[in-house]
């Protein structure tokens, strides 16, 4: 859980410049980051030796996505096992997300 908290704190600090009133909700083994009613990011424990941290955007080339991948790589360097940007279809809207899998 120590790694989960470390990665969640990093994600929270990364998101603060993108949302003045960033709200953090902790539920069991995950952190959710909201800007108003919009889910801006999440950090979850995938399994006992891997944490995933993700940010979301409506646009593929959004700075929040591209810079997040770089920032995670710089901070967690050799611990990053997988990262990328994907597109997802949701019920109400489509969105893009930058994800990172970090070894604990």
PDB file as gemmi writes it, atoms N, CA and C in Angstrom:
CRYST1    1.000    1.000    1.000  90.00  90.00  90.00 P 1                      
ATOM      1  N   UNK A   1       0.814  -1.203   0.000  1.00  0.00           N  
ATOM      2  CA  UNK A   1       0.000   0.000   0.000  1.00  0.00           C  
ATOM      3  C   UNK A   1       0.859   1.271   0.000  1.00  0.00           C  
ATOM      4  N   UNK A   2       2.083   1.152   0.471  1.00  0.00           N  
ATOM      5  CA  UNK A   2       2.986   2.292   0.495  1.00  0.00           C  
ATOM      6  C   UNK A   2       3.211   2.839  -0.916  1.00  0.00           C  
ATOM      7  N   UNK A   3       3.410   1.938  -1.876  1.00  0.00           N  
ATOM      8  CA  UNK A   3       3.632   2.354  -3.264  1.00  0.00           C  
ATOM      9  C   UNK A   3       2.378   3.005  -3.834  1.00  0.00           C  
ATOM     10  N   UNK A   4       1.220   2.465  -3.503  1.00  0.00           N  
ATOM     11  CA  UNK A   4      -0.047   3.048  -3.968  1.00  0.00           C  
ATOM     12  C   UNK A   4      -0.152   4.495  -3.502  1.00  0.00           C  
ATOM     13  N   UNK A   5       0.137   4.739  -2.249  1.00  0.00           N  
ATOM     14  CA  UNK A   5       0.066   6.088  -1.700  1.00  0.00           C  
ATOM     15  C   UNK A   5       1.102   7.005  -2.336  1.00  0.00           C  
ATOM     16  N   UNK A   6       2.303   6.483  -2.580  1.00  0.00           N  
ATOM     17  CA  UNK A   6       3.362   7.276  -3.225  1.00  0.00           C  
ATOM     18  C   UNK A   6       2.934   7.714  -4.629  1.00  0.00           C  
ATOM     19  N   UNK A   7       2.399   6.777  -5.407  1.00  0.00           N  
ATOM     20  CA  UNK A   7       1.986   7.079  -6.779  1.00  0.00           C  
ATOM     21  C   UNK A   7       0.760   7.997  -6.774  1.00  0.00           C  
ATOM     22  N   UNK A   8      -0.166   7.774  -5.849  1.00  0.00           N  
ATOM     23  CA  UNK A   8      -1.364   8.626  -5.755  1.00  0.00           C  
ATOM     24  C   UNK A   8      -0.981  10.063  -5.422  1.00  0.00           C  
ATOM     25  N   UNK A   9      -0.044  10.241  -4.510  1.00  0.00           N  
ATOM     26  CA  UNK A   9       0.402  11.585  -4.136  1.00  0.00           C  
ATOM     27  C   UNK A   9       1.062  12.278  -5.336  1.00  0.00           C  
ATOM     28  N   UNK A  10       1.876  11.530  -6.078  1.00  0.00           N  
ATOM     29  CA  UNK A  10       2.511  12.070  -7.281  1.00  0.00           C  
ATOM     30  C   UNK A  10       1.436  12.515  -8.285  1.00  0.00           C  
ATOM     31  N   UNK A  11       0.430  11.667  -8.509  1.00  0.00           N  
ATOM     32  CA  UNK A  11      -0.643  11.973  -9.464  1.00  0.00           C  
ATOM     33  C   UNK A  11      -1.436  13.196  -9.014  1.00  0.00           C  
ATOM     34  N   UNK A  12      -1.722  13.264  -7.731  1.00  0.00           N  
ATOM     35  CA  UNK A  12      -2.445  14.424  -7.189  1.00  0.00           C  
ATOM     36  C   UNK A  12      -1.658  15.712  -7.446  1.00  0.00           C  
ATOM     37  N   UNK A  13      -0.376  15.702  -7.157  1.00  0.00           N  
ATOM     38  CA  UNK A  13       0.459  16.892  -7.370  1.00  0.00           C  
ATOM     39  C   UNK A  13       0.525  17.253  -8.852  1.00  0.00           C  
ATOM     40  N   UNK A  14       0.592  16.245  -9.713  1.00  0.00           N  
ATOM     41  CA  UNK A  14       0.627  16.492 -11.152  1.00  0.00           C  
ATOM     42  C   UNK A  14      -0.664  17.177 -11.615  1.00  0.00           C  
ATOM     43  N   UNK A  15      -1.809  16.744 -11.077  1.00  0.00           N  
ATOM     44  CA  UNK A  15      -3.106  17.247 -11.533  1.00  0.00           C  
ATOM     45  C   UNK A  15      -3.485  18.620 -10.972  1.00  0.00           C  
ATOM     46  N   UNK A  16      -2.897  19.009  -9.870  1.00  0.00           N  
ATOM     47  CA  UNK A  16      -3.271  20.282  -9.230  1.00  0.00           C  
ATOM     48  C   UNK A  16      -3.225  21.488 -10.168  1.00  0.00           C  
ATOM     49  N   UNK A  17      -2.210  21.644 -11.008  1.00  0.00           N  
ATOM     50  CA  UNK A  17      -2.201  22.804 -11.917  1.00  0.00           C  
ATOM     51  C   UNK A  17      -3.340  22.767 -12.960  1.00  0.00           C  
ATOM     52  N   UNK A  18      -3.920  21.612 -13.195  1.00  0.00           N  
ATOM     53  CA  UNK A  18      -4.992  21.475 -14.179  1.00  0.00           C  
ATOM     54  C   UNK A  18      -6.375  21.700 -13.569  1.00  0.00           C  
ATOM     55  N   UNK A  19      -6.453  21.748 -12.225  1.00  0.00           N  
ATOM     56  CA  UNK A  19      -7.746  21.927 -11.562  1.00  0.00           C  
ATOM     57  C   UNK A  19      -7.517  22.608 -10.215  1.00  0.00           C  
ATOM     58  N   UNK A  20      -8.009  23.822 -10.081  1.00  0.00           N  
ATOM     59  CA  UNK A  20      -7.800  24.585  -8.847  1.00  0.00           C  
ATOM     60  C   UNK A  20      -8.485  23.953  -7.643  1.00  0.00           C  
ATOM     61  N   UNK A  21      -9.590  23.269  -7.858  1.00  0.00           N  
ATOM     62  CA  UNK A  21     -10.336  22.658  -6.750  1.00  0.00           C  
ATOM     63  C   UNK A  21     -10.350  21.135  -6.910  1.00  0.00           C  
ATOM     64  N   UNK A  22      -9.173  20.561  -7.075  1.00  0.00           N  
ATOM     65  CA  UNK A  22      -9.048  19.117  -7.245  1.00  0.00           C  
ATOM     66  C   UNK A  22      -9.563  18.408  -5.992  1.00  0.00           C  
ATOM     67  N   UNK A  23     -10.440  17.448  -6.197  1.00  0.00           N  
ATOM     68  CA  UNK A  23     -10.992  16.671  -5.092  1.00  0.00           C  
ATOM     69  C   UNK A  23     -10.473  15.241  -5.189  1.00  0.00           C  
ATOM     70  N   UNK A  24     -10.011  14.695  -4.073  1.00  0.00           N  
ATOM     71  CA  UNK A  24      -9.473  13.339  -4.035  1.00  0.00           C  
ATOM     72  C   UNK A  24     -10.409  12.471  -3.208  1.00  0.00           C  
ATOM     73  N   UNK A  25     -10.826  11.353  -3.794  1.00  0.00           N  
ATOM     74  CA  UNK A  25     -11.654  10.389  -3.078  1.00  0.00           C  
ATOM     75  C   UNK A  25     -10.892   9.074  -2.991  1.00  0.00           C  
ATOM     76  N   UNK A  26     -10.734   8.581  -1.771  1.00  0.00           N  
ATOM     77  CA  UNK A  26     -10.039   7.316  -1.568  1.00  0.00           C  
ATOM     78  C   UNK A  26     -11.065   6.235  -1.267  1.00  0.00           C  
ATOM     79  N   UNK A  27     -10.973   5.124  -2.005  1.00  0.00           N  
ATOM     80  CA  UNK A  27     -11.864   3.986  -1.824  1.00  0.00           C  
ATOM     81  C   UNK A  27     -11.010   2.719  -1.822  1.00  0.00           C  
ATOM     82  N   UNK A  28     -10.920   2.049  -0.697  1.00  0.00           N  
ATOM     83  CA  UNK A  28     -10.142   0.819  -0.557  1.00  0.00           C  
ATOM     84  C   UNK A  28      -8.758   0.955  -1.181  1.00  0.00           C  
ATOM     85  N   UNK A  29      -8.532   0.324  -2.326  1.00  0.00           N  
ATOM     86  CA  UNK A  29      -7.205   0.340  -2.949  1.00  0.00           C  
ATOM     87  C   UNK A  29      -7.152   1.213  -4.204  1.00  0.00           C  
ATOM     88  N   UNK A  30      -7.906   2.340  -4.175  1.00  0.00           N  
ATOM     89  CA  UNK A  30      -7.848   3.255  -5.315  1.00  0.00           C  
ATOM     90  C   UNK A  30      -8.093   4.698  -4.872  1.00  0.00           C  
ATOM     91  N   UNK A  31      -7.517   5.590  -5.626  1.00  0.00           N  
ATOM     92  CA  UNK A  31      -7.713   7.030  -5.449  1.00  0.00           C  
ATOM     93  C   UNK A  31      -8.344   7.561  -6.728  1.00  0.00           C  
ATOM     94  N   UNK A  32      -9.368   8.383  -6.594  1.00  0.00           N  
ATOM     95  CA  UNK A  32     -10.023   9.013  -7.735  1.00  0.00           C  
ATOM     96  C   UNK A  32      -9.864  10.518  -7.602  1.00  0.00           C  
ATOM     97  N   UNK A  33      -9.505  11.179  -8.702  1.00  0.00           N  
ATOM     98  CA  UNK A  33      -9.245  12.614  -8.710  1.00  0.00           C  
ATOM     99  C   UNK A  33     -10.294  13.297  -9.578  1.00  0.00           C  
ATOM    100  N   UNK A  34     -11.075  14.169  -8.959  1.00  0.00           N  
ATOM    101  CA  UNK A  34     -12.166  14.847  -9.650  1.00  0.00           C  
ATOM    102  C   UNK A  34     -11.929  16.344  -9.736  1.00  0.00           C  
ATOM    103  N   UNK A  35     -12.344  16.904 -10.868  1.00  0.00           N  
ATOM    104  CA  UNK A  35     -12.394  18.346 -11.049  1.00  0.00           C  
ATOM    105  C   UNK A  35     -13.870  18.654 -11.304  1.00  0.00           C  
ATOM    106  N   UNK A  36     -14.562  19.094 -10.268  1.00  0.00           N  
ATOM    107  CA  UNK A  36     -16.022  19.222 -10.364  1.00  0.00           C  
ATOM    108  C   UNK A  36     -16.608  17.830 -10.475  1.00  0.00           C  
ATOM    109  N   UNK A  37     -17.442  17.611 -11.461  1.00  0.00           N  
ATOM    110  CA  UNK A  37     -18.040  16.290 -11.684  1.00  0.00           C  
ATOM    111  C   UNK A  37     -17.254  15.439 -12.673  1.00  0.00           C  
ATOM    112  N   UNK A  38     -16.117  15.945 -13.126  1.00  0.00           N  
ATOM    113  CA  UNK A  38     -15.328  15.277 -14.161  1.00  0.00           C  
ATOM    114  C   UNK A  38     -14.194  14.470 -13.528  1.00  0.00           C  
ATOM    115  N   UNK A  39     -14.129  13.188 -13.859  1.00  0.00           N  
ATOM    116  CA  UNK A  39     -13.027  12.350 -13.387  1.00  0.00           C  
ATOM    117  C   UNK A  39     -11.787  12.712 -14.185  1.00  0.00           C  
ATOM    118  N   UNK A  40     -10.785  13.245 -13.499  1.00  0.00           N  
ATOM    119  CA  UNK A  40      -9.570  13.723 -14.147  1.00  0.00           C  
ATOM    120  C   UNK A  40      -8.441  12.704 -14.097  1.00  0.00           C  
ATOM    121  N   UNK A  41      -8.459  11.815 -13.087  1.00  0.00           N  
ATOM    122  CA  UNK A  41      -7.404  10.827 -12.961  1.00  0.00           C  
ATOM    123  C   UNK A  41      -7.744   9.771 -11.929  1.00  0.00           C  
ATOM    124  N   UNK A  42      -6.914   8.723 -11.891  1.00  0.00           N  
ATOM    125  CA  UNK A  42      -7.094   7.657 -10.908  1.00  0.00           C  
ATOM    126  C   UNK A  42      -5.766   6.949 -10.670  1.00  0.00           C  
ATOM    127  N   UNK A  43      -5.650   6.370  -9.483  1.00  0.00           N  
ATOM    128  CA  UNK A  43      -4.499   5.538  -9.147  1.00  0.00           C  
ATOM    129  C   UNK A  43      -5.053   4.322  -8.422  1.00  0.00           C  
ATOM    130  N   UNK A  44      -4.728   3.130  -8.916  1.00  0.00           N  
ATOM    131  CA  UNK A  44      -5.279   1.903  -8.332  1.00  0.00           C  
ATOM    132  C   UNK A  44      -4.203   0.834  -8.190  1.00  0.00           C  
ATOM    133  N   UNK A  45      -4.401  -0.029  -7.220  1.00  0.00           N  
ATOM    134  CA  UNK A  45      -3.537  -1.195  -7.030  1.00  0.00           C  
ATOM    135  C   UNK A  45      -4.065  -2.270  -7.977  1.00  0.00           C  
ATOM    136  N   UNK A  46      -3.265  -2.677  -8.965  1.00  0.00           N  
ATOM    137  CA  UNK A  46      -3.693  -3.697  -9.927  1.00  0.00           C  
ATOM    138  C   UNK A  46      -3.554  -5.087  -9.309  1.00  0.00           C  
ATOM    139  N   UNK A  47      -2.395  -5.345  -8.766  1.00  0.00           N  
ATOM    140  CA  UNK A  47      -2.151  -6.590  -8.033  1.00  0.00           C  
ATOM    141  C   UNK A  47      -1.098  -6.287  -6.985  1.00  0.00           C  
ATOM    142  N   UNK A  48      -0.607  -7.283  -6.298  1.00  0.00           N  
ATOM    143  CA  UNK A  48       0.296  -7.012  -5.175  1.00  0.00           C  
ATOM    144  C   UNK A  48       1.616  -6.360  -5.564  1.00  0.00           C  
ATOM    145  N   UNK A  49       2.002  -6.458  -6.835  1.00  0.00           N  
ATOM    146  CA  UNK A  49       3.268  -5.846  -7.222  1.00  0.00           C  
ATOM    147  C   UNK A  49       3.153  -4.827  -8.361  1.00  0.00           C  
ATOM    148  N   UNK A  50       1.943  -4.285  -8.576  1.00  0.00           N  
ATOM    149  CA  UNK A  50       1.772  -3.313  -9.655  1.00  0.00           C  
ATOM    150  C   UNK A  50       0.690  -2.284  -9.315  1.00  0.00           C  
ATOM    151  N   UNK A  51       1.012  -1.018  -9.589  1.00  0.00           N  
ATOM    152  CA  UNK A  51       0.080   0.094  -9.410  1.00  0.00           C  
ATOM    153  C   UNK A  51      -0.128   0.741 -10.776  1.00  0.00           C  
ATOM    154  N   UNK A  52      -1.374   1.133 -11.064  1.00  0.00           N  
ATOM    155  CA  UNK A  52      -1.675   1.849 -12.310  1.00  0.00           C  
ATOM    156  C   UNK A  52      -2.101   3.264 -11.962  1.00  0.00           C  
ATOM    157  N   UNK A  53      -1.596   4.222 -12.730  1.00  0.00           N  
ATOM    158  CA  UNK A  53      -2.040   5.605 -12.559  1.00  0.00           C  
ATOM    159  C   UNK A  53      -2.395   6.162 -13.932  1.00  0.00           C  
ATOM    160  N   UNK A  54      -3.507   6.892 -13.987  1.00  0.00           N  
ATOM    161  CA  UNK A  54      -4.103   7.284 -15.258  1.00  0.00           C  
ATOM    162  C   UNK A  54      -4.657   8.699 -15.175  1.00  0.00           C  
ATOM    163  N   UNK A  55      -4.567   9.438 -16.273  1.00  0.00           N  
ATOM    164  CA  UNK A  55      -5.270  10.712 -16.402  1.00  0.00           C  
ATOM    165  C   UNK A  55      -6.139  10.646 -17.652  1.00  0.00           C  
ATOM    166  N   UNK A  56      -7.207  11.443 -17.661  1.00  0.00           N  
ATOM    167  CA  UNK A  56      -8.224  11.381 -18.712  1.00  0.00           C  
ATOM    168  C   UNK A  56      -8.388  12.733 -19.392  1.00  0.00           C  
ATOM    169  N   UNK A  57      -8.773  12.691 -20.674  1.00  0.00           N  
ATOM    170  CA  UNK A  57      -9.028  13.919 -21.430  1.00  0.00           C  
ATOM    171  C   UNK A  57      -9.963  13.620 -22.600  1.00  0.00           C  
ATOM    172  N   UNK A  58     -10.652  14.651 -23.060  1.00  0.00           N  
ATOM    173  CA  UNK A  58     -11.533  14.513 -24.221  1.00  0.00           C  
ATOM    174  C   UNK A  58     -10.746  14.564 -25.533  1.00  0.00           C  
ATOM    175  N   UNK A  59      -9.491  15.042 -25.484  1.00  0.00           N  
ATOM    176  CA  UNK A  59      -8.682  15.199 -26.698  1.00  0.00           C  
ATOM    177  C   UNK A  59      -7.413  14.354 -26.645  1.00  0.00           C  
ATOM    178  N   UNK A  60      -7.096  13.691 -27.737  1.00  0.00           N  
ATOM    179  CA  UNK A  60      -5.938  12.790 -27.801  1.00  0.00           C  
ATOM    180  C   UNK A  60      -4.613  13.509 -27.590  1.00  0.00           C  
ATOM    181  N   UNK A  61      -4.462  14.665 -28.160  1.00  0.00           N  
ATOM    182  CA  UNK A  61      -3.185  15.381 -28.089  1.00  0.00           C  
ATOM    183  C   UNK A  61      -3.097  16.347 -26.921  1.00  0.00           C  
ATOM    184  N   UNK A  62      -3.985  16.232 -25.964  1.00  0.00           N  
ATOM    185  CA  UNK A  62      -4.024  17.144 -24.826  1.00  0.00           C  
ATOM    186  C   UNK A  62      -2.711  17.093 -24.042  1.00  0.00           C  
ATOM    187  N   UNK A  63      -2.231  18.249 -23.650  1.00  0.00           N  
ATOM    188  CA  UNK A  63      -0.982  18.367 -22.903  1.00  0.00           C  
ATOM    189  C   UNK A  63      -1.020  17.534 -21.614  1.00  0.00           C  
ATOM    190  N   UNK A  64      -2.172  17.470 -20.962  1.00  0.00           N  
ATOM    191  CA  UNK A  64      -2.283  16.733 -19.707  1.00  0.00           C  
ATOM    192  C   UNK A  64      -1.894  15.260 -19.890  1.00  0.00           C  
ATOM    193  N   UNK A  65      -2.204  14.691 -21.050  1.00  0.00           N  
ATOM    194  CA  UNK A  65      -1.877  13.289 -21.337  1.00  0.00           C  
ATOM    195  C   UNK A  65      -0.398  13.122 -21.661  1.00  0.00           C  
ATOM    196  N   UNK A  66       0.079  13.923 -22.599  1.00  0.00           N  
ATOM    197  CA  UNK A  66       1.455  13.789 -23.075  1.00  0.00           C  
ATOM    198  C   UNK A  66       2.473  14.068 -21.972  1.00  0.00           C  
ATOM    199  N   UNK A  67       2.249  15.118 -21.222  1.00  0.00           N  
ATOM    200  CA  UNK A  67       3.172  15.491 -20.154  1.00  0.00           C  
ATOM    201  C   UNK A  67       3.136  14.492 -19.000  1.00  0.00           C  
ATOM    202  N   UNK A  68       1.985  13.861 -18.789  1.00  0.00           N  
ATOM    203  CA  UNK A  68       1.868  12.884 -17.709  1.00  0.00           C  
ATOM    204  C   UNK A  68       2.775  11.686 -17.966  1.00  0.00           C  
ATOM    205  N   UNK A  69       2.792  11.194 -19.189  1.00  0.00           N  
ATOM    206  CA  UNK A  69       3.657  10.061 -19.517  1.00  0.00           C  
ATOM    207  C   UNK A  69       5.122  10.402 -19.244  1.00  0.00           C  
ATOM    208  N   UNK A  70       5.532  11.612 -19.641  1.00  0.00           N  
ATOM    209  CA  UNK A  70       6.920  12.048 -19.410  1.00  0.00           C  
ATOM    210  C   UNK A  70       7.217  12.184 -17.920  1.00  0.00           C  
ATOM    211  N   UNK A  71       6.296  12.782 -17.186  1.00  0.00           N  
ATOM    212  CA  UNK A  71       6.505  13.018 -15.757  1.00  0.00           C  
ATOM    213  C   UNK A  71       6.617  11.701 -14.990  1.00  0.00           C  
ATOM    214  N   UNK A  72       5.774  10.743 -15.332  1.00  0.00           N  
ATOM    215  CA  UNK A  72       5.821   9.431 -14.669  1.00  0.00           C  
ATOM    216  C   UNK A  72       7.141   8.740 -14.978  1.00  0.00           C  
ATOM    217  N   UNK A  73       7.557   8.799 -16.231  1.00  0.00           N  
ATOM    218  CA  UNK A  73       8.818   8.174 -16.640  1.00  0.00           C  
ATOM    219  C   UNK A  73      10.001   8.775 -15.873  1.00  0.00           C  
ATOM    220  N   UNK A  74       9.995  10.088 -15.726  1.00  0.00           N  
ATOM    221  CA  UNK A  74      11.069  10.756 -14.994  1.00  0.00           C  
ATOM    222  C   UNK A  74      11.064  10.372 -13.521  1.00  0.00           C  
ATOM    223  N   UNK A  75       9.895  10.342 -12.906  1.00  0.00           N  
ATOM    224  CA  UNK A  75       9.788  10.082 -11.471  1.00  0.00           C  
ATOM    225  C   UNK A  75      10.058   8.615 -11.115  1.00  0.00           C  
ATOM    226  N   UNK A  76       9.484   7.687 -11.886  1.00  0.00           N  
ATOM    227  CA  UNK A  76       9.535   6.270 -11.527  1.00  0.00           C  
ATOM    228  C   UNK A  76      10.428   5.449 -12.448  1.00  0.00           C  
ATOM    229  N   UNK A  77      11.129   6.091 -13.345  1.00  0.00           N  
ATOM    230  CA  UNK A  77      12.076   5.528 -14.299  1.00  0.00           C  
ATOM    231  C   UNK A  77      12.019   4.019 -14.493  1.00  0.00           C  
ATOM    232  N   UNK A  78      12.894   3.246 -13.894  1.00  0.00           N  
ATOM    233  CA  UNK A  78      12.989   1.805 -14.130  1.00  0.00           C  
ATOM    234  C   UNK A  78      11.810   1.000 -13.626  1.00  0.00           C  
ATOM    235  N   UNK A  79      10.932   1.630 -12.861  1.00  0.00           N  
ATOM    236  CA  UNK A  79       9.770   0.919 -12.317  1.00  0.00           C  
ATOM    237  C   UNK A  79       8.576   0.931 -13.268  1.00  0.00           C  
ATOM    238  N   UNK A  80       8.598   1.752 -14.325  1.00  0.00           N  
ATOM    239  CA  UNK A  80       7.488   1.828 -15.282  1.00  0.00           C  
ATOM    240  C   UNK A  80       7.561   0.618 -16.203  1.00  0.00           C  
ATOM    241  N   UNK A  81       6.542  -0.229 -16.136  1.00  0.00           N  
ATOM    242  CA  UNK A  81       6.526  -1.461 -16.931  1.00  0.00           C  
ATOM    243  C   UNK A  81       5.716  -1.326 -18.214  1.00  0.00           C  
ATOM    244  N   UNK A  82       4.757  -0.413 -18.215  1.00  0.00           N  
ATOM    245  CA  UNK A  82       3.938  -0.211 -19.415  1.00  0.00           C  
ATOM    246  C   UNK A  82       3.323   1.171 -19.333  1.00  0.00           C  
ATOM    247  N   UNK A  83       3.230   1.846 -20.478  1.00  0.00           N  
ATOM    248  CA  UNK A  83       2.542   3.133 -20.523  1.00  0.00           C  
ATOM    249  C   UNK A  83       2.096   3.420 -21.936  1.00  0.00           C  
ATOM    250  N   UNK A  84       1.093   4.279 -22.058  1.00  0.00           N  
ATOM    251  CA  UNK A  84       0.584   4.633 -23.372  1.00  0.00           C  
ATOM    252  C   UNK A  84      -0.676   5.467 -23.274  1.00  0.00           C  
ATOM    253  N   UNK A  85      -1.221   5.795 -24.436  1.00  0.00           N  
ATOM    254  CA  UNK A  85      -2.477   6.541 -24.518  1.00  0.00           C  
ATOM    255  C   UNK A  85      -3.462   5.684 -25.292  1.00  0.00           C  
ATOM    256  N   UNK A  86      -4.669   5.563 -24.759  1.00  0.00           N  
ATOM    257  CA  UNK A  86      -5.708   4.772 -25.405  1.00  0.00           C  
ATOM    258  C   UNK A  86      -6.999   5.576 -25.503  1.00  0.00           C  
ATOM    259  N   UNK A  87      -7.874   5.107 -26.376  1.00  0.00           N  
ATOM    260  CA  UNK A  87      -9.183   5.711 -26.591  1.00  0.00           C  
ATOM    261  C   UNK A  87     -10.232   4.790 -25.990  1.00  0.00           C  
ATOM    262  N   UNK A  88     -11.240   5.373 -25.361  1.00  0.00           N  
ATOM    263  CA  UNK A  88     -12.283   4.562 -24.757  1.00  0.00           C  
ATOM    264  C   UNK A  88     -13.662   5.125 -25.076  1.00  0.00           C  
ATOM    265  N   UNK A  89     -14.601   4.243 -25.280  1.00  0.00           N  
ATOM    266  CA  UNK A  89     -15.998   4.624 -25.486  1.00  0.00           C  
ATOM    267  C   UNK A  89     -16.721   4.489 -24.156  1.00  0.00           C  
ATOM    268  N   UNK A  90     -17.381   5.545 -23.746  1.00  0.00           N  
ATOM    269  CA  UNK A  90     -18.190   5.502 -22.535  1.00  0.00           C  
ATOM    270  C   UNK A  90     -19.651   5.678 -22.938  1.00  0.00           C  
ATOM    271  N   UNK A  91     -20.542   5.467 -22.010  1.00  0.00           N  
ATOM    272  CA  UNK A  91     -21.966   5.608 -22.314  1.00  0.00           C  
ATOM    273  C   UNK A  91     -22.322   7.021 -22.761  1.00  0.00           C  
ATOM    274  N   UNK A  92     -21.797   8.021 -22.058  1.00  0.00           N  
ATOM    275  CA  UNK A  92     -22.176   9.402 -22.346  1.00  0.00           C  
ATOM    276  C   UNK A  92     -21.198  10.151 -23.246  1.00  0.00           C  
ATOM    277  N   UNK A  93     -19.940   9.722 -23.254  1.00  0.00           N  
ATOM    278  CA  UNK A  93     -18.942  10.415 -24.071  1.00  0.00           C  
ATOM    279  C   UNK A  93     -17.719   9.534 -24.294  1.00  0.00           C  
ATOM    280  N   UNK A  94     -16.981   9.853 -25.330  1.00  0.00           N  
ATOM    281  CA  UNK A  94     -15.730   9.165 -25.596  1.00  0.00           C  
ATOM    282  C   UNK A  94     -14.598   9.964 -24.953  1.00  0.00           C  
ATOM    283  N   UNK A  95     -13.519   9.274 -24.598  1.00  0.00           N  
ATOM    284  CA  UNK A  95     -12.399   9.970 -23.972  1.00  0.00           C  
ATOM    285  C   UNK A  95     -11.100   9.230 -24.240  1.00  0.00           C  
ATOM    286  N   UNK A  96      -9.997   9.911 -23.978  1.00  0.00           N  
ATOM    287  CA  UNK A  96      -8.655   9.348 -24.095  1.00  0.00           C  
ATOM    288  C   UNK A  96      -8.061   9.269 -22.700  1.00  0.00           C  
ATOM    289  N   UNK A  97      -7.153   8.332 -22.519  1.00  0.00           N  
ATOM    290  CA  UNK A  97      -6.486   8.247 -21.225  1.00  0.00           C  
ATOM    291  C   UNK A  97      -5.033   7.830 -21.395  1.00  0.00           C  
ATOM    292  N   UNK A  98      -4.191   8.454 -20.558  1.00  0.00           N  
ATOM    293  CA  UNK A  98      -2.772   8.114 -20.497  1.00  0.00           C  
ATOM    294  C   UNK A  98      -2.596   7.223 -19.275  1.00  0.00           C  
ATOM    295  N   UNK A  99      -2.133   6.009 -19.504  1.00  0.00           N  
ATOM    296  CA  UNK A  99      -2.011   5.060 -18.394  1.00  0.00           C  
ATOM    297  C   UNK A  99      -0.549   4.665 -18.186  1.00  0.00           C  
ATOM    298  N   UNK A 100      -0.260   4.277 -16.959  1.00  0.00           N  
ATOM    299  CA  UNK A 100       1.086   3.837 -16.577  1.00  0.00           C  
ATOM    300  C   UNK A 100       0.945   2.688 -15.599  1.00  0.00           C  
ATOM    301  N   UNK A 101       1.685   1.627 -15.823  1.00  0.00           N  
ATOM    302  CA  UNK A 101       1.765   0.528 -14.868  1.00  0.00           C  
ATOM    303  C   UNK A 101       3.145   0.592 -14.228  1.00  0.00           C  
ATOM    304  N   UNK A 102       3.150   0.704 -12.904  1.00  0.00           N  
ATOM    305  CA  UNK A 102       4.386   0.903 -12.159  1.00  0.00           C  
ATOM    306  C   UNK A 102       4.595  -0.262 -11.207  1.00  0.00           C  
ATOM    307  N   UNK A 103       5.771  -0.849 -11.280  1.00  0.00           N  
ATOM    308  CA  UNK A 103       6.112  -1.957 -10.394  1.00  0.00           C  
ATOM    309  C   UNK A 103       6.433  -1.410  -9.003  1.00  0.00           C  
ATOM    310  N   UNK A 104       5.927  -2.100  -7.989  1.00  0.00           N  
ATOM    311  CA  UNK A 104       6.183  -1.655  -6.608  1.00  0.00           C  
ATOM    312  C   UNK A 104       7.416  -2.312  -6.033  1.00  0.00           C  
TER     313      UNK A 104                                                      
END                                                                             
